[in-house]
Amino acid sequence: METISPSVRREVGDEGAQPSLREFLLYFLYLGTLGFGGPIALAGYMQRDLVEERRWVANQDYSEGLAFSQLSPGPLAAQLAMYLGWVRAGTLGATLTGAVFVLPSFLMVLALAAVYVHYGQLAWIQGVFYGIGAAVIAIIARSAYKLIRSTLKNDRLLWVLFAAMAITTAWKESEIVWLFLLCGLVAMVFKARPRMRVAPGAGAIPAIVAAGNLVSSADGVASSSAIGTLFLFFLKAGAFVFGSGLAIVPFLYGGVVGRFHWLTERQFVDAVAVAMITPGPVVITAGFIGYLVAGAAGAGVAAIAVFVPPYLIVIAGAPYYRRFAQNLQVKAFVQGVTAAAVGAIAGAAFILGKRSLVDVPTILIAVATFALLQFKRLPEPLLILVAGVVGLLLFKR
């Protein structure tokens, strides 16, 4: 069987090669297994491998898929993979591509969760996560900084929305979904005020609000069943994750730690850390949390639920995307929601930092990690693992 490697260049004609569905899926299985670096890096690998080197995907299709994934809620890299699978083979292609891309990281997280549950009280495990937790705070802070530079720029309105959400998240220690929608509406009113005639795509906003309210009310109905509650909670999480995959962190913190008390603050930071040291999307932390709550069944339910919204958006929205992509109201709404997401990440970094940076060694680990992140050639998983070793050496039970 042919080994698919992103480093292999294929000689193709001007029109590009037409891979079999099997070849296409093997590539995404490979990327899901060894694709480290976060969503932006994974999107870059797809552009390099599928557009430039193999020419399996047209540049226009890739660019439209990337924009679609940035405009839509859900983990960027996984949604882009699903979109390219849809371009290649319709609904079947989107389904299979998403599955093989996410499966490797899910299995890794499942194994790590089992080890964590059975051996998490051992001194060496606690020492490793003592250092990893501090490094994770630095990575979240660095991600917030990069997103601030790339999304807010010199736009005063977006800065105001960002600050409001950051302060609210830090103060309330949870993420409030309706504030995301409010920020989107404020941006739409000030940047592209709708005329009396309803603009294409604007009618989707009330539907989004209604969907959020429906799922929120359903959380209470499902409280009698851990599995049902897990599914509905992570379904809502997948529906409101705009921007970086780390945007899910403040949302999960508010529910997992604050509302349902499924995990302690220490366990939550560890769950985020596990997602960062494994390849694939950061939101796979849902599987780790699900395992801690309800075992393997909980892991499966949580992981499936968090990917259902972006999957359905690709299946239902991709055919109509070009019609609404350039709509000014839609663009403004998404800008407002994205600014709010960046603010929530900054607020989450503050909240988690108070819990993880508990002494001089953890502060030094976080500062060192933040400084080393300036060097692009140092992958985040490597820094996290090094921080774990340092934490093991310094940890005092």
KAWOKA-V184181 format. One record per backbone hydrogen bond with DSSP energy under -1.0 kcal/mol. CO is the residue of the C=O (numbers start at 1). NH is the residue of the N-H. E is the energy in kcal/mol with one decimal. If there is no record, write none. Layout:
CO&NH&E, CO&NH&E
This chain:
5&8&-1.9, 13&16&-1.3, 20&24&-2.2, 21&25&-2.5, 22&26&-2.2, 23&27&-1.9, 24&28&-1.6, 25&29&-2.1, 26&30&-2.2, 27&31&-2.6, 28&32&-2.2, 29&33&-1.1, 30&34&-2.3, 31&35&-1.8, 34&36&-1.4, 35&280&-1.9, 38&42&-2.3, 39&43&-2.5, 40&44&-2.0, 41&45&-2.2, 42&46&-2.0, 43&47&-1.9, 44&48&-2.4, 45&49&-3.1, 46&50&-2.4, 47&51&-1.0, 47&52&-1.9, 48&53&-2.4, 49&54&-2.4, 50&56&-1.8, 50&57&-2.1, 58&62&-2.3, 59&63&-2.7, 60&64&-2.4, 61&65&-2.1, 62&66&-2.6, 63&67&-2.3, 64&68&-2.4, 65&69&-2.2, 66&70&-1.9, 67&71&-2.1, 68&72&-1.5, 75&79&-2.4, 76&80&-2.6, 77&81&-2.3, 78&82&-2.2, 79&83&-2.4, 80&84&-2.6, 81&85&-2.2, 82&86&-2.2, 83&87&-2.4, 84&88&-2.0, 85&89&-2.7, 86&90&-2.4, 89&93&-1.6, 90&94&-2.4, 91&95&-2.4, 92&96&-2.6, 93&97&-2.5, 94&98&-2.1, 95&99&-1.9, 96&100&-2.6, 97&101&-1.8, 98&102&-1.8, 99&103&-2.4, 102&106&-2.0, 103&107&-2.4, 104&108&-2.1, 105&109&-2.5, 106&110&-2.5, 107&111&-2.1, 108&112&-2.5, 109&113&-2.6, 110&114&-2.0, 111&115&-2.1, 112&116&-2.6, 113&117&-2.6, 114&118&-2.1, 115&119&-2.7, 116&120&-1.6, 119&122&-1.8, 122&126&-2.2, 123&127&-2.3, 124&128&-2.2, 125&129&-2.2, 126&130&-1.5, 127&131&-1.4, 128&132&-2.3, 129&133&-2.4, 131&135&-1.7, 132&136&-2.5, 133&137&-1.7, 134&138&-1.5, 135&139&-2.1, 136&140&-2.6, 137&141&-2.4, 138&142&-2.5, 139&143&-2.5, 140&144&-2.4, 141&145&-2.2, 142&146&-2.4, 143&147&-2.5, 144&148&-2.3, 145&149&-1.9, 146&150&-2.0, 147&151&-2.4, 148&152&-1.7, 148&153&-1.2, 152&155&-2.3, 155&159&-1.8, 156&160&-2.2, 157&161&-2.3, 158&162&-2.6, 159&163&-2.7, 160&164&-2.4, 161&165&-2.1, 162&166&-2.6, 163&167&-2.6, 164&168&-2.1, 165&169&-2.7, 166&170&-2.3, 167&171&-2.4, 168&172&-3.1, 169&173&-1.9, 176&179&-1.1, 177&180&-1.0, 177&181&-1.4, 178&182&-2.2, 179&183&-2.5, 180&184&-2.1, 181&185&-2.3, 182&186&-2.8, 183&187&-2.4, 184&188&-2.1, 185&189&-2.5, 186&190&-2.3, 187&191&-2.6, 188&192&-2.0, 199&202&-1.8, 201&204&-1.4, 202&205&-1.7, 204&208&-1.9, 205&209&-2.3, 206&210&-2.8, 207&211&-2.5, 208&212&-2.3, 209&213&-2.4, 210&214&-2.5, 211&215&-2.5, 212&216&-2.3, 213&217&-2.5, 214&218&-1.8, 215&219&-1.3, 217&221&-1.2, 218&222&-2.1, 220&223&-1.3, 222&225&-2.0, 225&229&-2.5, 226&230&-2.6, 227&231&-2.5, 228&232&-2.3, 229&233&-2.5, 230&234&-2.5, 231&235&-1.9, 232&236&-1.9, 233&237&-2.0, 234&238&-2.3, 235&239&-1.1, 240&242&-1.1, 241&74&-3.2, 244&247&-2.2, 245&248&-1.5, 246&249&-1.6, 248&252&-2.9, 249&253&-2.6, 250&254&-2.0, 251&255&-1.4, 252&256&-3.4, 253&257&-1.6, 253&258&-1.8, 254&259&-1.6, 255&260&-3.2, 256&262&-2.0, 256&263&-1.4, 264&268&-2.2, 265&269&-2.1, 266&270&-2.0, 267&271&-2.2, 268&272&-2.1, 269&273&-2.2, 270&274&-2.4, 271&275&-1.7, 272&276&-1.4, 273&277&-1.4, 281&284&-1.5, 282&285&-2.0, 283&286&-2.1, 284&287&-1.7, 285&289&-2.5, 286&290&-2.8, 287&291&-2.0, 288&292&-1.9, 289&293&-1.6, 290&294&-2.9, 291&295&-2.3, 294&298&-1.3, 295&299&-2.1, 296&300&-2.4, 297&301&-2.5, 298&302&-2.5, 299&303&-2.3, 300&304&-2.3, 301&305&-2.5, 302&306&-2.0, 304&308&-1.0, 307&311&-1.8, 308&312&-2.7, 309&313&-2.4, 310&314&-1.9, 311&315&-2.4, 312&316&-2.9, 313&317&-2.7, 314&318&-1.7, 317&320&-1.2, 318&321&-1.0, 321&324&-1.1, 321&325&-1.9, 324&327&-1.7, 327&331&-2.3, 328&332&-2.4, 329&333&-2.4, 330&334&-2.3, 331&335&-2.1, 332&336&-2.1, 333&337&-2.2, 334&338&-2.6, 335&339&-2.3, 336&340&-1.9, 337&341&-2.2, 338&342&-2.3, 339&343&-2.0, 340&344&-2.3, 341&345&-2.0, 342&346&-2.1, 343&347&-2.4, 344&348&-2.5, 345&349&-2.3, 346&350&-1.7, 347&351&-2.3, 348&352&-3.0, 349&353&-1.9, 350&354&-1.5, 352&356&-2.2, 353&357&-2.3, 356&358&-1.5, 359&363&-2.0, 360&364&-2.6, 361&365&-2.4, 362&366&-2.2, 363&367&-2.6, 364&368&-2.7, 365&369&-2.4, 366&370&-2.5, 367&371&-2.2, 368&372&-2.5, 369&373&-1.7, 371&374&-1.4, 372&375&-1.7, 375&378&-1.8, 379&383&-1.7, 380&384&-2.4, 381&385&-2.3, 382&386&-2.5, 383&387&-2.4, 384&388&-1.9, 385&389&-1.9, 386&390&-2.5, 387&391&-2.7, 388&392&-2.1, 389&393&-1.8, 390&394&-1.8, 391&395&-2.2
